Amino acid sequence: MSSRQAIHKDRYLDAIQSFIPLPNLLLSSIPVSNRHKPNTPLTKQRSTVHMQTNQLTTKPHYPILDGLRGVASVVVVAFHLFEAHSTSHLDQIINHGYLAVDFFFVLSGFVVGYAYDDRWGKMTVGGFFKRRLVRLQPMVVMGTVVGAVFFYFQDSVLWPGIHAVPVWQMLGIMLIGFTLIPVPISMDIRGWQEMHPLNGPGWSLFFEYIANILYGLVVKRFSKLALGILVFLAAFALVYLAVTSPAGDVIGGWSLNAEQLQIGFTRLMYPFFAGLLLFRAVKITRVTNAFFWCSLLVIIFLSIPRVGGANHLWMNGLYDSLTIILIFPLIVFLGASGQLKGKRATGICKFLGDISYPIYITHYPLIYLYTAWVADNKVSTFSRAFPVALLVFVSSVVIAYACLKLYDEPVRKWLGKKVLGKG
């Protein structure tokens, strides 16, 4: 085992971190992480510090994967800004920005496997769920609060009923949003049939939690064979969804009805568990300039114009599914195989990684506001709206960073002490 491979397991803890149980005959009693056991002195020291669930030591990060998550999150903000000016999926600029969610799921599966696969001998399922809640839930609450603050300012020709929503009803939706429990369409207060009306992107965190539940309860025990079969079946379902979709894409998952739930589960199953399989089955190598090349790949594949046009919608569905199935795992593999050199590159990756989750979960209330402004003022071209769009973009970054430093980090530190027993 090379030194590069030996530290594979000792570099990354949490990132943002999605079912069909296979027969027990496919489950293996052999720990899935034996092949990844690190042997450096520092790792041995860490592994022997605490055995209790609440005192698991923190693993270092894969900084390039952090940075890539940030790159994709920034692309998502730009995608949603351009979306306000598009007339259909065909002319949307940064056309495939919606695939960033699927990229996040691949990252999450890889990271969850890295962070927890070798800890089940000293961690309970309840301890695992506590750690995931401490990592994700504070910003879920903050994203909902931001959505509530801006809600009544979004009244427009797009959402003409907002002003008629009683404050008590909005506050009730906010409280439900704190729990990430999806609301039925009958309780929608905006008009877009979202399961989280105050903060649309909450739908992907809902499915992220489902992935973590499946992993913690069942999939953690899967052998590589069983996991591989699950991933293969999920890939088949993903291709079928994408190429037969009426719109020729995988967009959807944010409503609490049968059609949207099918889309959400299908988008979740392959990327999350493919990321987990990638961690368990593939040995990392050495890639130079990995952050640059991986960032470029992320931007390119999220920005490619619509494939096939209106006459061959299935072609875009094929592009979507193949990008998720082949390209995103490749990018994660390359990113995990890279190494940062220099303070500048390290600082960029750290900043992007730090704001990636906060910006993703807090930016959309500003997008609602921007989209309402575009509709009310009939701003058809992005060039006319550019100053306002730039203001929204910068504000999204500032709000995300402020939430991170003034709220998320202090709250997670406090919860770590109270809930996880961290010193």
N, C-alpha and C positions, 0 to 999 in steps of 0.2 A: 504494500500500500504506500503510495507516494504521500509526501507531506501535504500536498494540495488536497488529496482525497481525505487525509486524516483529520483535517480541520473542517470538513464539509458540514459536520453536525454542530459545530461550535460557533456559528456566526450569526444566527438570526432568531429572534423570539417572535414577537407579535407583529403582524401587519393587519391591514384590514382583511380585515379578514376578512347544491351546494350541493329506486330506493327500495329499491326492491331488494329486500333481504334474500340472499341466495341460500341454498341449502347448507345446513351445518357441515355437511361433508366437505364443503369447499373451504371451510374455515381452518386456519392453521394454528396450532398451538405454539409454533416457533415464533418468537418475537420478530416483528418485521424489520426491526432496526439493527439486528446483529451486524449486518454488513457495514453499517455506518459508524460503528463505535469508534470514537476518537481515542487517540492514545498519547496526546500531548500532556505534559505535566500539569499545565494549567487546567485542562479539561478534567484530569483525574482529581485535582483539588476541588473543582466545582462539584463534581459528581458525588463527592463524599461529604459535602457540608451538611445537607439536611435531607432527611428521608420523609418528613411529614409533608402531606399535601400542601399545606398552607405555607411551607417554607422552601418551595422549589426555587432554585437560583435562576436568575435571568440569564438567558443566552444572548450572545452578541448578535448583531444584525448582519444581514446581507445588504450592504449599503447600496449596491447597484440596483437591487430589486426595490428598495425603498425609493430610489430616485426614479425608476421607471413607473412606479405607481403614481408618483407626483406628476410626471410627464403626461400620463394618460388622464389624470384628473384635470390638469390645465386644458388639455384638448377637449375634454367634456364641456368645460365652461364655454370655450369658443364655439363648439358645436351647437350648444343651446342658444347662444347669441345669434348665430347665423340662421338657426331654425325659425326664429321669429320672422324672417324675411322670405322664407321659402314658400313656394306655392304647392309643392308636393315633395315626396321623397325623391323624385327624379332630379330636381334642381337644387337640392340641399347642398350647400358648401360644407366641406369637411363631412362628406356624405355618410361615412361609416363610423362616425363618432360614437354611435350607440353601442358599438362592439366593445367599447372600453369596459362596460359592465362584465362582459364575458372574460376579458383579460384579467379583471380584478378577481374573478372567481378562480381562474387558473393560479394566480398568485396566492390566493387564500389557501387553496388546497395544498400547494407546495409548502407554504409557511406553516400551516397547521401540522402537517406531517413532520416537518423539521422540529417544531417546538414541542410536540407532545407524544410522538410515536414511542419514544423510549422512556416515557415517564409513567406508564400505566401501572407499573409495579409499585409506585409510591404516590399515586394520585387517584382519587376516586372520581367517578363520573360527576358527582356534585362539585368536587373541587375544580374539575375542568370547566364546568358551566359557569362557576363563579369567576374564574379567570377570564373567560370570554366576555361575560357581562361587564366586568370591570374595564376591560379594554374597549368595548364598543358602545355600551349603553350611555355613558355621559354625553357623548356627542349626538346620539339619537335624541336625547332630551333637548340639547341646545338647538339642534336643527329645527325641532318642532317649535321651540320658543321663537326663533327667528321667523319662522313661517307665520306664527300668530301675530307678531309685531307688525309685519308688513301686510297682513291679509286684507284689511279694509282699504288700503291704498291701491289695491289691485282691481277695484271695481272699474269696469270698462265695458266697451261693446262686446268684448269676448266673454266676460263674466258679469252680465248685467244684474245678476241676482245677489251679488256679494253684499251690497249695502242693506239688503233686507234680512240678512242672517243675524239673528239675535246674538248678542255678546255671550250669553250663557251657553248657547249652542256651540259657538266657536271655541269657548273655553272647554266645553265637554270633549270636543274633538281633539283639542290640545292635550288634555289629560290622557285620553286613549292613546294618542300618538306617543306619549312618553313611554308607554309599554310596548310599542311597535305592533300591537294587535291591529290587524287590518279591519277597516270598517266596511260594511256592505255598501253597495251602490246607493241604497235607499238613504244612507246617512251622509252622502256626499254634500258638501257645502259650497263647492266651487262650480261644478258642471262638467268636469272631465272624468268623472267616474273613477277617481283614484282611490286606492285603499288607504292612502295617507294624504288627505286633501290639503293639508297645510304645508307639506314638504314631500313632493312627489317621489324623489329618489329613495325615500324610506322603503319602497317596495323591494329594492335589491338587498337592503339590510335584513328585511324580513326573510328572504330566501337564504341569505347568508346564515342566519340563525338556524334555519331548517337544516342546512348542510352541517353545521356544527353539532346539532342534535343527532343527526344520522350517524355522523362520525363517532361521537361519544358513546352512543348506545349500541351501534352495530358494526359499522365499517372499520372501526379500529382493529377488530379481530380478523378481518379478511386477510387471507394470504394474497400474495401477488397474483396468483392465478384467478382467485375469486374477484379481486379488484379489477383485474384486466378484463374479465368477462363483463362485469358491470360497466366499465368504461366503453367497451366495444358496443354493447347494446345501447348505451346512452348516445354514442356517436351516430349510430344508425337512426335513432329517433330524432337527433338534431338535424341530420341531413334531410330526412323526410319532412320535418317541420319547415325547414328553410326553403326547399325547392317547391313545396306545394302551397306555401303561404300565398294568400290572395295579393299581398303587396310585394312578394318576392324578397322577404327579409325575415329576421328573427325579432323584429321590434315588438315589444309587448311584455306583459307580466305584471302590470301595475293595478289591475282591477280584480275585485273579488267576484269573478264569475268563472264558469267552467273553461271557456276559451282562453282567457288570460292566465288562469292558473296553469293550464296545460303548457302555455308558452313559457311561463316563469319556471316551472319545474324542468322543462326540457332544456332551457338555457342554463339552468343550474347544474344539472346532473353530470353532463360531460365535463365541462371545464373544471369544476371543483375537484372531482374525483380523478380526472386526468392529471391535475396538478399534484394530487396526493400520490398517484402511481408514478409520476415523474420523479418525485423525491425518493420513493422506495426502490425504483428499478434502475435508475440511470446514474452512472458515475460521472461526476463533473470533470471537466478538463481545464485547460488554461486558454483563455481568450484575451488577447490584447485589445485595448480600446473598446472594451465591451459596452461601457455605458453609452459612448457615442453611437456605435453601430446599432445597439438595441433601441436607443431613443429614436434614431432615424427610422428604424423598422416600425416602431409603434406609430409614429407620426404618419408615415407613408400609408400603412395599411388602414388606419382610421380615416385618412383623408382621400383615399381613392374615390373618384367619381362613380356614380351609379353604373353598374355593369349590366349590359344587355338592353337597357332602355325599356320603354313601355311595352315593346312587342315580345321581349324575351325575359320576363320577370324571373323565371326560374334560374337564369344565369347569375343574377345577383344573389339569389338564395344559395346557389352553389358556392359563390365567392364567400358569403358569410360563413357557411358551415366549414369550408376548408380552411379559412383563416383561423377560426376557433379551434379546429381539430389539429391542424398542423403548425401554423405560424406562431400562435401564442405560446404553446408549450416550447417551441424552439427558442423563442425570445427569452422565456424564463430560464431555460437551460443555459443559454449564452450569458445571461445576466448573472446567474449563480456561479458561472465559471470565470467571471471577470474579477479584476482586482483594481481598486482605485489607486492612483498615484498622484501625490501632491495635495496640498491643503485646499486649493481652489476646487478641484473636482470633488473632493470629499465634502466640502462645504455646500456645494451645489446639490449634491445628492441628499445630504442631510436636510437642507431646507425644503427641497421638493418632497422628500419623504415625510417630514414633519407636518407639512400643510396638506398632504394628499387626502387624508380622510376628512379633516375639518372642512376643506374647501368643497369636497364632493357633497358632504351632508348639509352644508349651510348655503351653498350658492343659489339653489333653485328658487327660493323666495324672491331673490333679486331678479331672476330670469322671468318669473311671473310678472313682476313689476315692469320690466323692460318690454316684455311681449305686449302687455296692456298698453303701454305708451306707444309702441309701434302701431298697434291696431287703432287706437283713438286718433292718432295724428296721421294715419295713412302714409307711414314712412315705408315706401316700397323697396327702396334701395339701401343697401348697407352703407354705401358711401355717405349718404345724408345722415345716417344715424351713427356714424363712426365715433364722434366725440362722446356721445352718450354711452355707446357700447364699450368704449375704452374706460369710461368712468365706472361702469358696472363691473367690468373685468377687474380693474384695480381694487374696487371696493370689495369684491369677492375674496381677493387675496388678503386684503387688510383685515376683513372680518374673520376670515379663517385663522389667520395668525394670532389675532387678538383672542379668539376663542381658545386656541391651543394654549397660549401662555397664561392667560388670566383665568381660565376655567378648566380646560380638559386635563392639563398636566397636574395642577394642584388637586383636582377632584380625584383623579386616578391614584395619585400618591396617597391621599387620605383614605380612599377605599382600599388601597393595597395594605395599609396598616390595619384598618378595621376589619376587613373581610378576609384578606389573605394572610394577615399576620406578618407582613413584611416590615422589617425594621427601618 
